Amino acid sequence: MPQFRRAARPIERDSFPLTLACGRVIEIARVRDPRARRMKLVVNERGARLTLPRGVADGTGLRFAQDHRDWLAAQLLRFAPAGRAQPFAPGDARPLPLRGVELPVAWREGRFVGIRLEADGTLVATAPSGIDATPLRRALLDFYRAQARADVGRWLPRYLDGLPRPPRSIAFKPLSSLWGSLSPSGAVSLDLALVLGPPAAFEYVLVHELCHLIQANHSPAFWQEVEARCPDWREQRRWFHAHGLALKARLAQLLD
């Protein structure tokens, strides 16, 4: 009788949020690996990752991560950029990052709070005299979201024809470890910090998540789909490995 090997179960990946003791919410990458023999929690320059063996429930993994919250916080500090910059505040003359460059900021007094990008590359921040920093940081958050939406609005049409369906929605928010995710319903979440970095890196993450609409895994077939749309994806991934954590930290510092 011929012997048939049972097909290996694929590695599954998703993520979940975890609140640290200090109140900070981080995103933990969760990997279900049938080859793993025990739960394993690691932290590196890409963030935190929890590996679960076959048969271990999500709740068990969550409790394991919660039990190690103090260790996680300490490890994440090891990979944070040295020195903590001050958050964005009224009258701040430091340049602001956008699309891989630092843009000068010009201040104008006005009735309403807002930030706009001029044709010459200057960011104009408008605010009443004596304004508190909170609405100003909210305006900066709204500005970055609008710029991210504009970028995706330019890129998305060129990829839609090759997809089985369009994404249900695309949302932008700060993420602790991942750069993007795709929900079972087809909703895409992208890290808002992407708009601070080079556009090529941002577009690669968009392509990566769109390709999950075709292949809901990280199989060779998935990476073939990515390469067909983004031939330099390896270069972009190397950029994230080298600079990604600093990019996330910069956004967090500005908005704190």
MARLUMVEX-357232 format. One line per 5 residues: their letters; for each residue x, y, z of C-alpha. Coordinates in nm, 4 decimals, m for minus. Layout:
! MARLUMVEX-357232
a	X Y Z | ...
//
This chain:
! MARLUMVEX-357232
mpqfr	0.0000 0.0000 0.0000 | 0.1397 0.3431 m0.0884 | 0.1950 0.5738 0.2047 | 0.0446 0.9192 0.1890 | 0.1696 1.2026 0.4025
raarp	m0.0880 1.4312 0.5544 | m0.0466 1.7850 0.4226 | 0.1198 2.0120 0.6750 | m0.1081 2.2646 0.8363 | m0.0227 2.6196 0.7277
ierds	0.1129 2.8788 0.9664 | m0.1608 3.1290 1.0513 | m0.0948 3.4918 1.1434 | m0.3046 3.7678 1.2923 | m0.2724 4.0119 1.5815
fpltl	m0.4404 4.1265 1.9000 | m0.4153 4.4342 2.1261 | m0.2721 4.4178 2.4772 | m0.2867 4.6923 2.7407 | 0.0323 4.7312 2.9423
acgrv	0.0352 4.8285 3.3099 | 0.1154 5.1894 3.2135 | m0.2004 5.2061 3.0014 | m0.0202 5.1882 2.6672 | m0.1925 4.9631 2.4141
ieiar	0.0397 4.7564 2.1947 | m0.0362 4.5272 1.9031 | 0.1030 4.1747 1.9351 | 0.1550 3.9632 1.6257 | 0.0086 3.6159 1.6852
vrdpr	0.1508 3.3178 1.4960 | m0.0187 2.9772 1.5096 | 0.2578 2.7356 1.4155 | 0.1761 2.3609 1.4137 | 0.5489 2.2876 1.4505
arrmk	0.5824 2.4843 1.7748 | 0.6032 2.2802 2.0947 | 0.5331 2.5578 2.3431 | 0.4095 2.9130 2.3663 | 0.6819 3.1676 2.2970
lvvne	0.6813 3.5444 2.3356 | 0.9581 3.7462 2.1688 | 1.0298 4.1158 2.1142 | 1.2582 4.2579 1.8467 | 1.2865 4.5730 1.6362
rgarl	0.9630 4.4752 1.4596 | 0.7623 4.4573 1.7833 | 0.6156 4.1770 1.9950 | 0.5228 3.8305 1.8631 | 0.3428 3.5434 2.0351
tlprg	0.3781 3.1928 1.8880 | 0.1112 2.9363 1.9740 | 0.1382 2.5601 1.9172 | m0.1440 2.3655 1.7591 | m0.4437 2.3273 1.9889
vadgt	m0.3678 2.6208 2.2194 | m0.6697 2.8498 2.2446 | m0.6483 3.2227 2.1816 | m0.7591 3.2879 2.5394 | m0.4694 3.0870 2.6753
glrfa	m0.2276 3.2870 2.4639 | m0.3839 3.6136 2.5770 | m0.3447 3.5192 2.9439 | 0.0168 3.4185 2.8778 | 0.0863 3.7613 2.7263
qdhrd	m0.0941 3.9375 3.0123 | 0.1183 3.7494 3.2651 | 0.4297 3.8840 3.0913 | 0.3205 4.2474 3.0512 | 0.6019 4.3867 3.2660
wlaaq	0.8592 4.1868 3.0702 | 0.7062 4.3096 2.7429 | 0.7234 4.6731 2.8535 | 1.0893 4.6378 2.9509 | 1.1818 4.4658 2.6239
llrfa	1.0011 4.7238 2.4101 | 1.2026 4.9989 2.5797 | 1.5219 4.8269 2.4660 | 1.4236 4.8754 2.1027 | 1.2875 5.2299 2.1377
pagra	1.4997 5.5079 1.9876 | 1.7315 5.6773 2.2371 | 1.6015 6.0045 2.3745 | 1.2374 6.1056 2.3712 | 1.1361 6.4119 2.1734
qpfap	0.8716 6.6487 2.3028 | 0.5210 6.6201 2.1543 | 0.3915 6.8735 1.9038 | 0.2918 7.1967 2.0797 | 0.1827 7.5536 1.9905
gdarp	0.4686 7.7536 1.8409 | 0.6854 7.4449 1.7860 | 0.9418 7.5417 1.5221 | 1.0725 7.1901 1.4556 | 1.0053 7.0488 1.1076
lplrg	0.7449 6.7755 1.0770 | 0.7929 6.4471 0.8890 | 0.5831 6.3671 0.5833 | 0.6528 6.1209 0.3007 | 1.0146 6.0662 0.3980
velpv	1.1187 6.4304 0.4315 | 1.1173 6.6934 0.7067 | 0.8962 6.9914 0.6206 | 0.9262 7.3388 0.7769 | 0.6364 7.4646 0.9875
awreg	0.5030 7.8212 0.9685 | 0.2638 7.9456 1.2382 | m0.0372 8.1701 1.1736 | m0.2812 8.3080 1.4262 | m0.6449 8.2390 1.3438
rfvgi	m0.9831 8.1502 1.4895 | m0.9688 7.7838 1.3945 | m0.7117 7.5120 1.4536 | m0.5742 7.3424 1.1452 | m0.2677 7.2289 0.9531
rlead	m0.2330 7.2489 0.5760 | 0.0358 7.1719 0.3198 | 0.1367 7.4565 0.0912 | 0.2574 7.4092 m0.2665 | 0.6116 7.5037 m0.1664
gtlva	0.6260 7.2194 0.0878 | 0.5670 7.4347 0.3952 | 0.3247 7.3170 0.6618 | 0.1104 7.6026 0.7881 | m0.0263 7.5567 1.1395
tapsg	m0.3133 7.7896 1.2310 | m0.4325 7.8328 1.5883 | m0.5756 8.0989 1.8230 | m0.3368 8.2671 2.0629 | m0.2903 8.0751 2.3867
idatp	m0.4429 7.7522 2.2577 | m0.3950 7.4284 2.4482 | m0.1831 7.1573 2.2876 | m0.4623 6.8964 2.2813 | m0.6678 7.0360 1.9888
lrral	m0.3472 7.1091 1.8008 | m0.2342 6.7462 1.8229 | m0.5812 6.6376 1.7160 | m0.5413 6.8638 1.4115 | m0.2055 6.7029 1.3364
ldfyr	m0.3644 6.3577 1.3617 | m0.6413 6.4653 1.1215 | m0.3837 6.6148 0.8839 | m0.1805 6.2951 0.8684 | m0.4948 6.0863 0.8138
aqara	m0.6018 6.3117 0.5266 | m0.2575 6.2833 0.3660 | m0.2596 5.9039 0.4053 | m0.6059 5.8830 0.2467 | m0.4856 6.0964 m0.0429
dvgrw	m0.1888 5.8662 m0.1052 | m0.3991 5.5504 m0.0956 | m0.6588 5.7191 m0.3159 | m0.3912 5.7671 m0.5840 | m0.2487 5.4149 m0.5580
lpryl	m0.5529 5.1950 m0.5051 | m0.7155 5.2168 m0.8538 | m0.4135 5.0597 m1.0245 | m0.4509 4.7416 m0.8135 | m0.8275 4.6873 m0.8051
dglpr	m0.8560 4.5005 m1.1378 | m0.6441 4.2113 m1.0123 | m0.8368 4.1574 m0.6891 | m1.1271 3.9172 m0.6303 | m1.3077 4.2023 m0.4522
pprsi	m1.2175 4.5519 m0.3349 | m1.1343 4.6080 0.0305 | m1.4443 4.6741 0.2358 | m1.2829 4.9789 0.3955 | m0.9401 5.1273 0.4666
afkpl	m0.8700 5.2843 0.8050 | m0.5604 5.4608 0.9356 | m0.4563 5.4421 1.3001 | m0.1374 5.4096 1.5056 | m0.0395 5.0416 1.5457
sslwg	0.2220 4.9197 1.7903 | 0.3874 4.6352 1.5989 | 0.2119 4.5595 1.2715 | 0.2085 4.7890 0.9687 | m0.1235 4.6666 0.8363
slsps	m0.3890 4.4015 0.8731 | m0.6866 4.2594 0.6847 | m0.9963 4.1507 0.8736 | m1.2073 3.8483 0.7663 | m1.4669 4.0947 0.6353
gavsl	m1.2101 4.2542 0.4021 | m1.1467 4.5721 0.6037 | m0.7884 4.6988 0.5798 | m0.6151 4.8755 0.8696 | m0.2921 5.0625 0.7997
dlalv	m0.0491 5.2189 1.0437 | m0.0808 5.5972 1.0296 | 0.2968 5.6274 1.0738 | 0.3358 5.5012 0.7159 | 0.2606 5.8486 0.5797
lgppa	0.5667 5.9813 0.7640 | 0.8035 5.7504 0.5736 | 0.8986 5.7039 0.2088 | 0.5959 5.6599 m0.0220 | 0.7441 5.3424 m0.1748
afeyv	0.7444 5.1758 0.1674 | 0.3866 5.2898 0.2341 | 0.2680 5.1587 m0.1028 | 0.4337 4.8225 m0.0397 | 0.2326 4.7768 0.2817
lvhel	m0.0875 4.8623 0.0938 | m0.0016 4.6057 m0.1754 | 0.0822 4.3483 0.0929 | m0.2604 4.3802 0.2545 | m0.4456 4.3871 m0.0784
chliq	m0.2744 4.0631 m0.1797 | m0.4226 3.8990 0.1293 | m0.7584 3.9351 m0.0480 | m0.6158 3.6827 m0.2971 | m0.4089 3.4668 m0.0609
anhsp	m0.5036 3.4801 0.3087 | m0.1604 3.3542 0.4172 | 0.2111 3.4124 0.3614 | 0.2647 3.1198 0.1261 | 0.4925 3.1319 m0.1806
afwqe	0.1792 3.1998 m0.3861 | 0.1104 3.5067 m0.1733 | 0.4597 3.6466 m0.2235 | 0.4284 3.5870 m0.5982 | 0.1214 3.8114 m0.5961
vearc	0.3141 4.0758 m0.4011 | 0.6129 4.0604 m0.6350 | 0.3939 4.0956 m0.9431 | 0.2714 4.4288 m0.8067 | 0.5737 4.5449 m0.6068
pdwre	0.8990 4.3995 m0.7488 | 1.1132 4.5824 m0.4895 | 0.9179 4.4510 m0.1890 | 1.2321 4.2985 m0.0366 | 1.4024 4.6368 m0.0379
qrrwf	1.0997 4.7968 0.1264 | 1.0844 4.5248 0.3905 | 1.4529 4.5808 0.4696 | 1.3767 4.9508 0.5123 | 1.1114 4.8683 0.7718
hahgl	1.3486 4.6380 0.9576 | 1.6034 4.9201 0.9805 | 1.3801 5.2234 1.0360 | 1.0294 5.1055 1.1155 | 1.0417 5.1233 1.4937
alkar	1.1804 5.4772 1.4842 | 0.8998 5.5802 1.2487 | 0.6337 5.4477 1.4853 | 0.8050 5.6158 1.7798 | 0.8169 5.9512 1.5970
laqll	0.4428 5.9529 1.5428 | 0.3771 5.8504 1.9019 | 0.6045 6.1288 2.0288 | 0.4327 6.3938 1.8189 | 0.0838 6.2931 1.9272
d	0.1426 6.2148 2.2978
//
